């Protein structure tokens, strides 16, 4: 796990009781008859999110209310301290992010200190979430079709540059890589963790002229295996990427990561996130993060094929349609991927 920023309190600096309770709540142990009753069964990304939220709260206390930090865990989190914490978060976060942090804080506390009643914290989070102002309309305008077109454009620019100079420069290789990621995400909206984990020797399968992503349960948030077809129109670009552009990136031959960085190792989720925001800011005038790729996919499907909108759940890898409906809709994974690809081309050709 990368080191947390200074606004978070490092785990080693947590009060001893908190560290002990965290380990007991989140690490597998024979003490638990059923790990489903603890946090041990949660995905690694979920654990990181819960730990980060709690570390942020402790970091706030360490800098703003050190006396509160000396209390026992059950008494350390009270309404007054949470009110101050919320005001602190609002200095740099939107209310949607504030509510998300409180939801995670409450979930972590329920597992670390199950004898206490934390329902009041959930009530506060819901109230903040309900009154949060939506993002400006402009941020909702980008569609999967626009993102897909941008990805194709970047790859075309890199190929043309290489043809003119007679060689693939580092700049060309990175441009092509980012264009392929954007186009792939527009059609197969993977989560950041899953996208960063992709390798050329484990997750990519070629069947005839087409490519398929075979993602094991270990690399998904929901712990469910996914089988995602890559649109046929991206088969050629992927072939060229693997044969020429990927190998032109320094250090790509030393590891199997599908997305090599210029530093000699695979791109992490944060690096991919930053690259996508930079490319979309230049290409579309908006910094689109990876979460918005998923939202754009769900919105496009709901608009173009409302009769089969339940397929969005499988496309996005959700375990229930409620999550899809709440967070990703504006208007079986293999079938879902094909349907979105068809919708993308329908939208592009009718524009």
C-alpha positions, 0 to 999 in steps of 0.5 A: 500500500502506498504511504498515506498523505500527511493528513492521514495518521500512519498505522504505526502511529495509531493508538495501540488499542486501535491497531489491535482492534483493526488487526482483529477485525480485518485480518483472517484468524482462527479466532473467528468461527465465521470470517463473514462476521468480520472484515476479513472477507472484504476485498483488499480495495474495500479494506484500504478504503475503510482504513484510509477513512479511519486514518483520515479521522485520526489524522484530523484529531492528531492535528486539531483535537489531540485530547480527543485522540487520547480517549478510548476508541468507543468514546473517541468518535462522538457527535461533536468530533464528527461535526468538526471533522465534517467541517474540516473535510468540507474545506477540500471535499465535496459533500458527496465525498464527505458522506462517502468518508463517513459511510466508510468510517462507520463501516470500519467502526462497526467492525472494530468496535461492534459493541457500540451503536454507530447508527447515528453516524450513518444518519449524519452521512445520509443527511449530508449525502441527501443535501449534496449538490450534484456535479455541474451539468457540464461534467455529465455531458461526456458519452462513451461514444466521445471517449471511444472516438478520442481513444481512436484519435490518439492511436491514429495520431501516434501511428501517423507520427511513427510513419512520418519519422520512420520510428516509434518514439517514446511519446508515440508509444505512450500516446498509443497506450493511453488511446487504447486504454481510453477506447477499451474503457469506453467499451469495457468499463473496468474498475481501476484495480482490475484495469491495472492488474491486466497482464499480457500472459494471463488476462488476454486470450485471442480467439481467431482474430478477436481478443477476450479479457479473462479476468479471475475472481481474484482481480475483481472487487466483487470476487466474481470472475469476468469474461469480457470480449474486446470489440472487434474494431479494437482487435487490430489496434491491440495487435499493433500495440502488443507487436510494436508500441508496447515494446517501445516503452522502456522496460516493457519487456521485463514484466507482463503488465499490459500497461507499462509505464515509462519508469520500467514497471507496470502502471499502477491504478493511480498512474492510469487515473492521472493519465486518463484525466490528462488525456481527456482534459486535452482532448475533450476539455474535461478531466474524466476520471475512471469512475466517469467511464463507468457512468458514461457506459451505463448512461449510454446503454440506458438511452439507446437500449432501455428495454435491456437496461438490466444488462448494465449490471453485468457490464459493470460487474455489480452484484445487484441492479440497485447499485447500478440504478443508484450510481451509473444510470442517467437516462452476463458480462460477455453479452453485456460487453457485446451490447455496449460495443454495438451501442457505441458504433450505432451512436458513432455512425448516426452522429 
